[in-house]
Amino acid sequence: MVDTDRTELEAAAFRQLLAHLQQHTEVQNIELMILADFCRNCLAKWYAAAAAERGIGVDYEQAREIVYGMPYAEWKDKYQREATPEQLAAYQARQKLKESP
């Protein structure tokens, strides 16, 4: 496979991932962090970092709007729920696993 084909396929898969996450607003970021150790904000940070590496002017807030499909504050108001004690405990347990050698 040539590099341009791989890049196009990766870009298409990324766009589909973003669309999927935008359609499934019921999936909370903390749930993604517990299960997969990344969330929408992580994707936005990676996007902004990739832009910076290439000298493209996309900051973190702009990247979050791309990832969320709307300004983050709007998404948060519409869809983000308070994390449950169980979710917080599971997240903390996940973080402790990462600290262990």
All heavy atoms as an XYZ file, in Angstrom:
820
protein
N       0.849     -1.173      0.000
C       0.000      0.000      0.000
C       0.898      1.241      0.000
O       1.864      1.312      0.758
C      -0.886      0.003      1.249
C      -1.802      1.189      1.310
S      -2.847      1.312      2.806
C      -3.492     -0.316      3.006
N       0.547      2.195     -0.815
C       1.345      3.422     -0.881
C       0.931      4.356      0.260
O      -0.184      4.278      0.781
C       1.206      4.130     -2.253
C       1.778      3.268     -3.364
C      -0.220      4.503     -2.534
N       1.844      5.247      0.640
C       1.611      6.139      1.777
C       0.366      7.006      1.603
O      -0.369      7.223      2.572
C       2.834      7.027      2.015
C       3.982      6.259      2.658
O       3.768      5.133      3.146
O       5.095      6.814      2.676
N       0.121      7.492      0.402
C      -1.051      8.356      0.209
C      -2.346      7.576      0.424
O      -3.298      8.106      1.008
C      -1.054      9.008     -1.188
O      -0.952      7.988     -2.181
C       0.082     10.003     -1.342
N      -2.382      6.331     -0.006
C      -3.572      5.500      0.228
C      -3.761      5.258      1.724
O      -4.882      5.351      2.243
C      -3.462      4.161     -0.499
C      -3.615      4.285     -2.003
O      -4.109      5.333     -2.482
O      -3.221      3.341     -2.711
N      -2.679      4.942      2.420
C      -2.755      4.693      3.856
C      -3.261      5.950      4.577
O      -4.137      5.869      5.435
C      -1.405      4.276      4.432
C      -1.498      3.937      5.913
C      -0.198      3.507      6.585
N       0.635      2.640      5.816
C       1.770      3.029      5.194
N       2.178      4.272      5.258
N       2.497      2.166      4.524
N      -2.719      7.093      4.206
C      -3.142      8.349      4.821
C      -4.621      8.615      4.579
O      -5.351      9.021      5.496
C      -2.290      9.525      4.289
O      -0.922      9.272      4.627
C      -2.718     10.848      4.889
N      -5.083      8.381      3.360
C      -6.503      8.584      3.045
C      -7.388      7.634      3.841
O      -8.449      8.025      4.339
C      -6.741      8.421      1.547
C      -6.222      9.581      0.729
C      -6.498      9.428     -0.758
O      -7.485      8.746     -1.114
O      -5.737      9.997     -1.542
N      -6.968      6.387      3.974
C      -7.746      5.412      4.740
C      -7.763      5.769      6.222
O      -8.818      5.688      6.882
C      -7.195      4.005      4.532
C      -7.325      3.449      3.115
C      -6.593      2.119      3.001
C      -8.777      3.306      2.711
N      -6.628      6.164      6.747
C      -6.569      6.562      8.149
C      -7.442      7.790      8.406
O      -8.159      7.857      9.408
C      -5.118      6.846      8.554
C      -4.265      5.594      8.625
C      -2.777      5.859      8.741
O      -2.346      7.022      8.592
O      -2.034      4.885      8.972
N      -7.397      8.750      7.485
C      -8.226      9.947      7.624
C      -9.710      9.587      7.577
O     -10.509     10.112      8.365
C      -7.878     10.966      6.545
N     -10.087      8.696      6.686
C     -11.486      8.277      6.586
C     -11.927      7.567      7.866
O     -13.039      7.798      8.363
C     -11.684      7.371      5.367
N     -11.065      6.711      8.397
C     -11.394      6.002      9.637
C     -11.520      6.990     10.795
O     -12.426      6.869     11.633
C     -10.324      4.948      9.936
N     -10.644      7.981     10.841
C     -10.715      8.996     11.894
C     -12.005      9.800     11.782
O     -12.680     10.052     12.786
C      -9.494      9.917     11.829
C      -9.480     10.965     12.900
C      -9.205     10.634     14.217
C      -9.747     12.291     12.591
C      -9.198     11.602     15.219
C      -9.743     13.264     13.582
C      -9.466     12.919     14.892
N     -12.363     10.200     10.584
C     -13.616     10.937     10.389
C     -14.812     10.095     10.837
O     -15.749     10.607     11.451
C     -13.773     11.374      8.930
C     -12.873     12.538      8.544
C     -13.210     13.101      7.176
N     -13.018     12.138      6.099
C     -11.885     11.956      5.437
N     -10.815     12.683      5.719
N     -11.810     11.067      4.474
N     -14.778      8.802     10.551
C     -15.860      7.912     10.978
C     -15.890      7.787     12.495
O     -16.969      7.764     13.101
C     -15.720      6.536     10.324
C     -16.878      5.614     10.606
C     -18.197      6.159     10.104
O     -18.297      6.658      8.994
N     -19.238      6.086     10.920
N     -14.725      7.712     13.135
C     -14.663      7.675     14.596
C     -15.276      8.940     15.189
O     -16.079      8.869     16.122
C     -13.217      7.513     15.074
C     -12.985      7.641     16.582
C     -13.736      6.571     17.356
C     -11.497      7.604     16.891
N     -14.917     10.096     14.632
C     -15.496     11.349     15.125
C     -17.012     11.362     14.940
O     -17.752     11.729     15.860
C     -14.874     12.554     14.413
C     -13.414     12.851     14.708
C     -12.985     14.124     13.993
C     -13.146     12.931     16.198
N     -17.479     10.957     13.780
C     -18.922     10.916     13.525
C     -19.615      9.977     14.509
O     -20.688     10.289     15.041
C     -19.198     10.487     12.087
N     -19.008      8.846     14.763
C     -19.578      7.869     15.693
C     -19.679      8.466     17.099
O     -20.725      8.357     17.756
C     -18.710      6.600     15.695
C     -19.269      5.500     16.518
N     -20.304      4.695     16.091
C     -18.939      5.064     17.749
C     -20.589      3.815     17.029
N     -19.771      4.029     18.049
N     -18.595      9.107     17.557
C     -18.619      9.714     18.884
C     -19.621     10.864     18.951
O     -20.291     11.053     19.975
C     -17.219     10.203     19.270
C     -16.202      9.107     19.572
C     -14.815      9.700     19.748
C     -16.607      8.300     20.799
N     -19.741     11.624     17.878
C     -20.705     12.728     17.852
C     -22.139     12.213     17.870
O     -23.025     12.849     18.445
C     -20.450     13.622     16.637
C     -19.171     14.418     16.758
C     -18.747     15.095     15.467
O     -19.459     15.070     14.462
N     -17.569     15.692     15.474
N     -22.379     11.061     17.269
C     -23.721     10.471     17.266
C     -24.057      9.827     18.608
O     -25.225      9.701     18.964
C     -23.841      9.432     16.155
C     -23.833     10.024     14.768
C     -23.678      8.962     13.694
O     -23.586      7.774     13.965
N     -23.622      9.406     12.442
N     -23.036      9.405     19.330
C     -23.260      8.687     20.589
C     -22.872      9.554     21.780
O     -21.950      9.241     22.532
C     -22.514      7.348     20.584
C     -23.110      6.388     19.618
N     -24.232      5.651     19.914
C     -22.783      6.099     18.339
C     -24.558      4.916     18.856
N     -23.700      5.175     17.892
N     -23.648     10.615     21.931
C     -23.400     11.547     23.022
C     -23.692     10.936     24.385
O     -23.278     11.483     25.403
C     -24.244     12.819     22.822
O     -25.622     12.437     22.705
C     -23.809     13.570     21.576
N     -24.397      9.818     24.394
C     -24.670      9.139     25.664
C     -23.401      8.532     26.265
O     -23.342      8.262     27.464
C     -25.756      8.068     25.497
C     -25.309      6.771     24.835
C     -25.244      6.824     23.300
O     -25.447      7.900     22.710
O     -24.982      5.773     22.709
N     -22.413      8.314     25.434
C     -21.140      7.773     25.919
C     -20.353      8.919     26.528
O     -19.985      9.874     25.846
C     -20.340      7.103     24.781
C     -18.994      6.611     25.300
C     -21.137      5.968     24.166
N     -20.130      8.822     27.813
C     -19.446      9.876     28.540
C     -17.927      9.708     28.439
O     -17.414      8.587     28.307
C     -19.875      9.854     30.012
C     -21.351     10.134     30.210
C     -21.711     11.545     29.805
O     -21.256     12.511     30.405
N     -22.536     11.673     28.770
N     -17.233     10.829     28.519
C     -15.780     10.784     28.435
C     -15.163      9.917     29.526
O     -14.196      9.201     29.278
C     -15.189     12.196     28.486
C     -15.289     12.898     27.158
O     -15.310     12.266     26.111
N     -15.369     14.212     27.198
N     -15.716      9.977     30.725
C     -15.139      9.168     31.802
C     -15.261      7.681     31.481
O     -14.372      6.894     31.802
C     -15.741      9.506     33.182
C     -14.863      8.882     34.268
C     -17.194      9.093     33.275
C     -14.965      9.529     35.610
N     -16.339      7.293     30.802
C     -16.490      5.889     30.407
C     -15.418      5.505     29.390
O     -14.857      4.401     29.461
C     -17.887      5.658     29.831
C     -18.984      5.840     30.857
C     -20.372      5.923     30.252
O     -20.524      6.330     29.085
O     -21.320      5.584     30.972
N     -15.148      6.399     28.458
C     -14.074      6.137     27.496
C     -12.736      6.030     28.204
O     -11.917      5.155     27.881
C     -14.023      7.248     26.438
C     -15.186      7.305     25.459
C     -15.133      8.596     24.642
C     -15.174      6.097     24.543
N     -12.498      6.906     29.170
C     -11.225      6.875     29.910
C     -11.078      5.565     30.685
O      -9.987      4.996     30.733
C     -11.129      8.065     30.865
C     -10.968      9.405     30.182
S      -9.424      9.557     29.240
C      -8.218      9.465     30.535
N     -12.154      5.110     31.285
C     -12.098      3.869     32.064
C     -11.819      2.682     31.146
O     -10.962      1.843     31.435
C     -13.412      3.653     32.846
C     -13.564      4.716     33.935
C     -13.474      2.246     33.440
C     -14.979      4.824     34.501
N     -12.532      2.618     30.033
C     -12.434      1.458     29.149
C     -11.246      1.498     28.195
O     -10.622      0.473     27.924
C     -13.720      1.311     28.331
C     -14.976      0.978     29.139
C     -16.203      1.051     28.249
C     -14.849     -0.394     29.778
N     -10.935      2.678     27.669
C      -9.948      2.749     26.590
C      -8.758      3.650     26.904
O      -7.830      3.746     26.107
C     -10.627      3.241     25.314
N      -8.784      4.321     28.047
C      -7.700      5.202     28.468
C      -7.493      6.387     27.522
O      -6.400      6.888     27.353
C      -6.397      4.422     28.658
C      -5.431      5.134     29.587
O      -5.888      5.892     30.460
O      -4.208      4.940     29.431
N      -8.569      6.806     26.861
C      -8.571      8.044     26.084
C     -10.013      8.518     25.986
O     -10.942      7.754     26.230
C      -7.966      7.856     24.684
C      -8.929      7.308     23.661
C      -9.597      8.154     22.789
C      -9.179      5.950     23.584
C     -10.496      7.646     21.846
C     -10.071      5.440     22.650
C     -10.730      6.284     21.783
N     -10.174      9.797     25.646
C     -11.522     10.346     25.492
C     -11.522     11.369     24.365
O     -10.519     11.548     23.675
C     -12.013     10.967     26.801
S     -11.150     12.480     27.256
N     -12.632     12.037     24.206
C     -12.743     13.051     23.162
C     -11.706     14.151     23.350
O     -11.136     14.650     22.378
C     -14.157     13.649     23.170
C     -15.247     12.678     22.746
C     -16.628     13.289     23.044
N     -17.724     12.413     22.665
C     -18.262     11.503     23.482
N     -17.793     11.343     24.717
N     -19.261     10.754     23.069
N     -11.464     14.542     24.608
C     -10.465     15.582     24.865
C      -9.063     15.115     24.463
O      -8.264     15.908     23.960
C     -10.487     16.013     26.323
C     -11.751     16.771     26.663
O     -12.260     17.547     25.855
N     -12.276     16.547     27.850
N      -8.770     13.853     24.679
C      -7.475     13.305     24.247
C      -7.345     13.417     22.725
O      -6.293     13.828     22.214
C      -7.333     11.849     24.670
S      -7.336     11.579     26.457
N      -8.402     13.054     22.017
C      -8.374     13.170     20.555
C      -8.103     14.615     20.133
O      -7.327     14.867     19.210
C      -9.691     12.686     19.943
C      -9.955     11.193     19.971
C     -11.371     10.907     19.485
C      -8.947     10.445     19.123
N      -8.744     15.553     20.820
C      -8.533     16.966     20.497
C      -7.095     17.385     20.780
O      -6.498     18.133     19.993
C      -9.517     17.830     21.279
N      -6.528     16.905     21.874
C      -5.122     17.226     22.185
C      -4.202     16.655     21.120
O      -3.258     17.322     20.680
C      -4.747     16.685     23.563
C      -5.368     17.467     24.690
C      -5.059     16.840     26.030
C      -5.820     17.557     27.137
N      -5.678     16.909     28.430
N      -4.453     15.434     20.696
C      -3.626     14.817     19.654
C      -3.769     15.567     18.343
O      -2.798     15.757     17.613
C      -3.993     13.346     19.476
C      -3.829     12.505     20.709
C      -3.008     12.740     21.776
C      -4.515     11.291     21.009
N      -3.151     11.750     22.715
C      -4.068     10.846     22.271
C      -5.481     10.543     20.345
C      -4.528      9.678     22.864
C      -5.943      9.370     20.937
C      -5.467      8.947     22.184
N      -4.978     15.995     18.033
C      -5.253     16.746     16.802
C      -4.500     18.074     16.829
O      -3.819     18.437     15.854
C      -6.759     16.969     16.687
C      -7.238     17.456     15.344
C      -7.834     16.568     14.442
C      -7.142     18.791     14.973
C      -8.305     17.003     13.210
C      -7.600     19.231     13.739
C      -8.181     18.332     12.866
O      -8.641     18.763     11.653
N      -4.606     18.803     17.942
C      -3.920     20.093     18.069
C      -2.411     19.913     18.016
O      -1.700     20.718     17.399
C      -4.344     20.784     19.364
N      -1.896     18.846     18.633
C      -0.458     18.583     18.609
C       0.014     18.270     17.192
O       1.071     18.757     16.759
C      -0.113     17.422     19.550
N      -0.770     17.493     16.466
C      -0.412     17.178     15.079
C      -0.416     18.446     14.226
O       0.468     18.637     13.377
C      -1.387     16.146     14.498
N      -1.381     19.323     14.473
C      -1.419     20.597     13.742
C      -0.193     21.430     14.067
O       0.456     21.986     13.164
C      -2.698     21.358     14.079
N       0.160     21.512     15.334
C       1.324     22.301     15.752
C       2.613     21.763     15.133
O       3.459     22.540     14.680
C       1.431     22.314     17.276
N       2.745     20.434     15.100
C       3.936     19.824     14.501
C       4.082     20.186     13.037
O       5.186     20.220     12.502
C       3.868     18.298     14.626
C       4.083     17.776     16.027
C       3.804     16.285     16.144
O       3.547     15.613     15.107
O       3.811     15.784     17.283
N       2.963     20.460     12.392
C       2.971     20.771     10.963
C       2.844     22.266     10.681
O       2.717     22.689      9.548
C       1.839     20.006     10.271
C       2.102     18.515     10.217
C       0.829     17.692     10.066
N       1.123     16.273     10.010
C       1.373     15.507     11.071
N       1.378     16.024     12.270
N       1.627     14.219     10.923
N       2.866     23.069     11.749
C       2.759     24.509     11.587
C       1.392     24.977     11.139
O       1.257     26.026     10.516
N       0.363     24.203     11.470
C      -1.014     24.539     11.101
C      -1.689     25.146     12.331
O      -1.630     24.588     13.422
C      -1.774     23.288     10.612
C      -1.074     22.697      9.387
C      -3.235     23.624     10.308
C      -1.591     21.333      8.971
N      -2.342     26.267     12.143
C      -2.928     27.004     13.257
C      -4.238     26.461     13.759
O      -5.293     27.044     13.500
N      -4.189     25.348     14.468
C      -5.377     24.785     15.121
C      -5.026     24.617     16.588
O      -4.160     23.815     16.933
C      -5.782     23.420     14.514
C      -6.967     22.830     15.275
C      -6.101     23.548     13.036
N      -5.690     25.418     17.442
C      -5.406     25.283     18.867
C      -6.322     24.235     19.497
O      -7.184     23.655     18.828
C      -5.487     26.636     19.582
C      -6.891     27.237     19.621
O      -7.897     26.504     19.421
O      -6.991     28.454     19.866
N      -6.137     24.003     20.790
C      -6.877     22.964     21.498
C      -8.390     23.193     21.439
O      -9.156     22.262     21.185
C      -6.385     22.893     22.942
C      -7.109     21.908     23.817
C      -7.244     20.570     23.454
C      -7.652     22.296     25.031
C      -7.906     19.662     24.261
C      -8.309     21.410     25.855
C      -8.438     20.087     25.469
O      -9.085     19.199     26.279
N      -8.830     24.440     21.657
C     -10.276     24.708     21.619
C     -10.854     24.480     20.224
O     -11.958     23.957     20.090
C     -10.587     26.117     22.126
C     -10.432     26.274     23.626
C     -11.217     25.251     24.442
O     -12.397     24.992     24.133
O     -10.641     24.707     25.400
N     -10.122     24.860     19.199
C     -10.579     24.599     17.825
C     -10.624     23.097     17.568
O     -11.562     22.592     16.943
C      -9.646     25.282     16.821
C      -9.745     26.785     16.831
C      -8.627     27.424     16.036
O      -7.467     27.037     16.125
N      -8.993     28.421     15.240
N      -9.631     22.386     18.059
C      -9.601     20.932     17.887
C     -10.769     20.285     18.630
O     -11.389     19.350     18.121
C      -8.271     20.369     18.377
N     -11.090     20.778     19.811
C     -12.231     20.220     20.548
C     -13.524     20.439     19.776
O     -14.384     19.558     19.743
C     -12.351     20.833     21.946
C     -11.300     20.305     22.866
C     -11.681     20.237     24.295
N     -12.001     21.474     24.957
C     -12.207     21.552     26.266
N     -12.099     20.489     27.035
N     -12.517     22.695     26.817
N     -13.660     21.589     19.131
C     -14.871     21.828     18.346
C     -14.953     20.860     17.165
O     -16.030     20.374     16.824
C     -14.914     23.276     17.848
C     -16.242     23.618     17.236
C     -16.487     25.108     17.084
O     -15.848     25.906     17.796
O     -17.331     25.462     16.237
N     -13.822     20.532     16.579
C     -13.786     19.550     15.487
C     -14.187     18.173     16.014
O     -15.007     17.478     15.420
C     -12.390     19.516     14.835
C     -12.142     20.831     14.069
C     -12.222     18.311     13.925
C     -10.693     21.080     13.695
N     -13.625     17.796     17.144
C     -13.891     16.471     17.703
C     -15.331     16.355     18.199
O     -16.011     15.360     17.927
C     -12.892     16.139     18.833
C     -13.312     14.892     19.598
C     -11.483     15.970     18.257
N     -15.807     17.361     18.917
C     -17.154     17.312     19.489
C     -18.244     17.646     18.480
O     -19.411     17.351     18.705
C     -17.262     18.254     20.686
C     -16.613     17.724     21.947
C     -15.284     17.992     22.242
C     -17.334     16.942     22.843
C     -14.687     17.508     23.394
C     -16.753     16.457     24.003
C     -15.427     16.743     24.272
O     -14.840     16.254     25.416
N     -17.883     18.318     17.385
C     -18.870     18.719     16.393
C     -19.631     19.975     16.791
O     -20.621     20.338     16.154
N     -19.167     20.625     17.841
C     -19.770     21.866     18.360
C     -18.803     22.402     19.409
O     -17.902     21.676     19.838
C     -21.142     21.586     18.991
C     -21.104     20.688     20.216
S     -22.717     20.266     20.915
C     -23.418     19.250     19.636
N     -18.983     23.645     19.824
C     -18.121     24.139     20.911
C     -18.231     23.235     22.139
O     -19.325     22.752     22.473
C     -18.665     25.540     21.186
C     -19.322     25.950     19.905
C     -19.904     24.671     19.343
N     -17.113     23.022     22.807
C     -17.085     22.119     23.951
C     -18.089     22.540     25.027
O     -18.801     21.691     25.581
C     -15.679     22.042     24.543
C     -15.630     21.249     25.819
C     -15.863     19.874     25.809
C     -15.370     21.855     27.041
C     -15.838     19.130     26.981
C     -15.340     21.129     28.206
C     -15.570     19.765     28.181
O     -15.544     19.043     29.338
N     -18.175     23.836     25.319
C     -19.100     24.298     26.356
C     -20.538     23.908     26.024
O     -21.299     23.516     26.916
C     -18.972     25.808     26.541
N     -20.889     23.983     24.754
C     -22.236     23.598     24.334
C     -22.452     22.094     24.526
O     -23.486     21.653     25.037
C     -22.444     23.979     22.862
C     -23.813     23.670     22.328
C     -23.972     24.054     20.866
O     -23.206     24.902     20.376
O     -24.859     23.480     20.208
N     -21.471     21.290     24.114
C     -21.579     19.839     24.284
C     -21.706     19.489     25.771
O     -22.553     18.680     26.165
C     -20.361     19.138     23.681
C     -20.510     17.658     23.617
C     -20.984     16.926     22.569
C     -20.209     16.699     24.648
N     -20.995     15.589     22.888
C     -20.527     15.419     24.149
C     -19.701     16.801     25.927
C     -20.351     14.263     24.893
C     -19.529     15.639     26.680
C     -19.858     14.388     26.155
N     -20.872     20.136     26.570
C     -20.880     19.870     28.004
C     -22.246     20.189     28.608
O     -22.779     19.410     29.390
C     -19.779     20.699     28.675
C     -19.554     20.403     30.115
C     -18.380     21.222     30.633
C     -18.237     21.059     32.115
N     -17.161     21.863     32.664
N     -22.818     21.330     28.250
C     -24.140     21.711     28.760
C     -25.229     20.741     28.318
O     -26.129     20.416     29.092
C     -24.515     23.116     28.297
C     -23.732     24.209     29.013
O     -23.142     23.933     30.087
O     -23.705     25.337     28.490
N     -25.141     20.274     27.075
C     -26.183     19.402     26.523
C     -26.053     17.947     26.968
O     -27.061     17.280     27.188
C     -26.144     19.432     24.988
C     -26.703     20.674     24.379
C     -26.685     20.538     22.860
C     -27.355     21.711     22.193
N     -27.384     21.554     20.730
N     -24.827     17.449     27.041
C     -24.657     15.997     27.129
C     -23.861     15.474     28.319
O     -24.014     14.304     28.676
C     -23.991     15.468     25.850
C     -24.743     15.844     24.611
C     -24.205     16.732     23.686
C     -26.019     15.335     24.354
C     -24.898     17.084     22.536
C     -26.725     15.692     23.220
C     -26.166     16.564     22.309
O     -26.849     16.916     21.185
N     -23.010     16.271     28.897
C     -22.149     15.726     29.953
C     -22.909     15.586     31.256
O     -23.565     16.520     31.709
C     -20.917     16.606     30.165
C     -19.926     15.977     31.135
C     -18.586     16.665     31.091
O     -18.037     16.852     30.019
N     -18.077     17.040     32.241
N     -22.809     14.400     31.824
C     -23.427     14.145     33.128
C     -22.334     14.119     34.194
O     -21.169     13.892     33.906
C     -24.158     12.796     33.099
C     -25.318     12.754     32.111
C     -26.113     11.464     32.185
N     -25.314     10.250     32.083
C     -25.032      9.619     30.941
N     -25.480     10.092     29.796
N     -24.322      8.523     30.939
N     -22.744     14.338     35.404
C     -21.821     14.242     36.534
C     -21.373     12.786     36.663
O     -22.191     11.863     36.565
C     -22.523     14.690     37.814
C     -21.624     14.940     38.975
C     -20.771     16.182     38.818
O     -21.220     17.153     38.174
O     -19.646     16.173     39.330
N     -20.083     12.592     36.864
C     -19.571     11.231     37.031
C     -20.120     10.639     38.325
O     -20.214     11.330     39.343
C     -18.050     11.242     37.063
N     -20.478      9.374     38.254
C     -20.983      8.687     39.450
C     -19.800      8.310     40.343
O     -18.648      8.219     39.876
C     -21.743      7.411     39.067
O     -20.808      6.478     38.490
C     -22.886      7.704     38.089
N     -20.066      8.047     41.613
C     -18.985      7.575     42.485
C     -18.328      6.293     41.946
O     -17.112      6.127     42.050
C     -19.693      7.323     43.825
C     -20.872      8.246     43.803
C     -21.306      8.286     42.357
N     -19.128      5.431     41.348
C     -18.580      4.188     40.780
C     -17.647      4.485     39.600
O     -16.587      3.858     39.469
C     -19.715      3.266     40.327
C     -20.599      2.740     41.450
C     -21.670      3.718     41.920
O     -21.910      4.744     41.257
O     -22.246      3.479     42.988
N     -18.043      5.421     38.755
C     -17.193      5.801     37.620
C     -15.890      6.415     38.112
O     -14.812      6.106     37.587
C     -17.915      6.780     36.700
C     -19.021      6.151     35.897
C     -19.839      7.180     35.143
O     -20.118      8.265     35.656
N     -20.242      6.841     33.929
N     -15.981      7.292     39.094
C     -14.772      7.925     39.636
C     -13.839      6.888     40.257
O     -12.620      6.955     40.064
C     -15.145      9.007     40.651
C     -15.835     10.238     40.072
C     -16.327     11.152     41.191
C     -14.911     10.981     39.128
N     -14.408      5.932     40.960
C     -13.594      4.873     41.571
C     -12.931      4.024     40.488
O     -11.743      3.680     40.598
C     -14.447      4.005     42.490
N     -13.672      3.684     39.443
C     -13.111      2.890     38.348
C     -12.010      3.671     37.632
O     -10.978      3.104     37.263
C     -14.207      2.490     37.360
N     -12.213      4.961     37.457
C     -11.193      5.801     36.814
C      -9.925      5.851     37.675
O      -8.813      5.708     37.160
C     -11.744      7.213     36.587
C     -10.716      8.150     36.034
C     -10.329      8.081     34.697
C     -10.099      9.101     36.835
C      -9.371      8.932     34.184
C      -9.141      9.950     36.335
C      -8.774      9.869     35.009
O      -7.813     10.701     34.508
N     -10.097      6.049     38.969
C      -8.937      6.092     39.867
C      -8.187      4.760     39.867
O      -6.962      4.728     39.862
C      -9.370      6.465     41.296
C      -9.821      7.904     41.424
C      -8.742      8.897     41.012
O      -7.562      8.705     41.259
N      -9.152      9.964     40.350
N      -8.924      3.656     39.857
C      -8.297      2.330     39.804
C      -7.502      2.179     38.512
O      -6.393      1.635     38.508
C      -9.352      1.240     39.929
N      -8.053      2.655     37.417
C      -7.353      2.594     36.117
C      -6.064      3.409     36.163
O      -5.032      2.984     35.663
C      -8.290      3.132     35.027
C      -7.667      3.266     33.679
C      -8.066      2.092     32.845
N      -7.799      2.355     31.451
C      -7.290      1.447     30.658
N      -7.031      0.240     31.113
N      -7.067      1.702     29.407
N      -6.131      4.574     36.767
C      -4.951      5.427     36.861
C      -3.877      4.776     37.730
O      -2.685      4.851     37.412
C      -5.318      6.808     37.422
C      -6.252      7.612     36.524
C      -5.718      7.761     35.114
O      -4.623      8.250     34.906
N      -6.478      7.293     34.145
N      -4.286      4.117     38.802
C      -3.319      3.445     39.687
C      -2.626      2.300     38.947
O      -1.441      2.052     39.173
C      -3.993      2.942     40.953
C      -4.293      4.050     41.919
C      -4.839      3.541     43.216
C      -5.200      4.748     44.067
N      -5.283      4.451     45.454
N      -3.347      1.612     38.084
C      -2.742      0.536     37.293
C      -1.626      1.084     36.400
O      -0.631      0.410     36.179
C      -3.791     -0.167     36.438
C      -4.740     -1.112     37.153
C      -5.771     -1.646     36.181
C      -3.967     -2.255     37.786
N      -1.816      2.278     35.898
C      -0.812      2.891     35.029
C       0.441      3.278     35.815
O       1.519      3.325     35.259
C      -1.387      4.126     34.327
C      -2.426      3.772     33.297
C      -3.142      4.902     32.627
C      -2.603      6.263     32.664
N      -3.402      7.267     31.963
N       0.279      3.557     37.110
C       1.403      3.948     37.959
C       2.245      2.755     38.383
O       3.409      2.904     38.706
C       0.896      4.682     39.197
C       0.212      5.991     38.887
C      -0.504      6.580     40.093
O      -0.377      6.017     41.205
O      -1.189      7.604     39.921
N       1.640      1.574     38.412
C       2.353      0.370     38.853
C       3.393     -0.046     37.831
O       3.163      0.047     36.629
C       1.363     -0.778     39.067
O       0.410     -0.414     40.028
N       4.557     -0.547     38.328
C       5.609     -0.994     37.397
C       5.250     -2.247     36.654
O       4.427     -2.993     36.922
C       6.827     -1.229     38.282
C       6.364     -1.173     39.694
C       4.973     -0.634     39.700
